[in-house]
Amino acid sequence: VRTELLQWLATSGAEPPALEKVVALWADDAALASRSGEELLDLVVRSFAETDSAAQRLLTEANGAGPVESLIFDGIRAAPLYRNQLQLFRARWLTQHRYYDDALPVLTELVPEDVVDPAGLLFYRAVCQSQLLLRQEALDSLSLLLNNTLDVPSRLRIVAEVMQQELVAQGDEGLNQISLLMKDVERRLDLGRSDEDTQKQEDAIIAELDKLLEEMDQKNKQQNGGGGGSGAGTPQNRSGLQGADQSQIKGSTGKGEADRKELEEGGKWGLLNAKAEAKARELIRQKFPSNFLDQIGRYTKKLAEQKK
């Protein structure tokens, strides 16, 4: 890395004082050998920043309040050492500040062999994939990190092992899926994003709630011996509560997709009338943890506040 860096600096037209400063940063072999991949990445970016205005801007933004803007990699900045390390450095900042949607494409494009911090690349890629509900992709990244990567810092390894255990235990539907979707929408709204991707997640939540409540309603009827009554098993004959097969985007024939619903102020459940909402709350009280109702209330309240 030091050799490639000094070769890049030699062709960059940097002034001698700046070159001397960078050379001094890389002079101690023992200190370099003891650096982690994360520390090495910081050193590379700092070295580029000593002689390059774009790298200096990136470093300044990352050490401030942000945001960290993207760079244009043309001319000498197209060199792999420069481009790949600065891309990873920026993606790390984006991940740490919960901009998972922006960081993941960068982290997916990079490969461990191209960066000075392969463990960091795989760790932050797994974090983004996990937070964006890409469960299997996150497990694949964690497996590469834990089983095929040398010199993984202990703090990253411990967190990665916990993430792996949680992802293995997670389901892809039901209560857990709704909770994860709500968490993702809250994150997007906290970042001031109410774009199409956020709206798709909101639709997915409503569809999952419809499906969950339908399943709970059917199970409740079966337990109470109500499965044989006239029309008891037909969702169209029940007032208020919509089944999952009723939730479709207008103009769509696909199932499991919900119409956009206007949310009432104060965090009410905008997809249900008062009677159906009371029924849903009672079913959830019976079947799920006590904090689940609070979670739905906080989520819908946040959406109502965002509409203001």
Secondary structure by P-SEA (a helix, b strand, c coil): caaaaaaaaaaccccaaaaaaaaaaaccaaaaaaccaaaaaaaaaaaaaaccaaaaaaaaaaaccccbbbbbbccccccaaaaaaaaaaaaaaaaaacaaaaaaaaaaaccccccccaaaaaaaaaaaaaaacaaaaaaaaaaaaacccccccaaaaaaaaaaaaaaaacccccaaaaaaaaaaaaaaaaaccccaaaaaaaaaaaaaaaaaaaaaaaaaaaaacccccccccccccccccccccccccccccccccccbbbbccccccccccaaaaaaaaaaaaaccccaaaaaaaaaaaaaaaaac
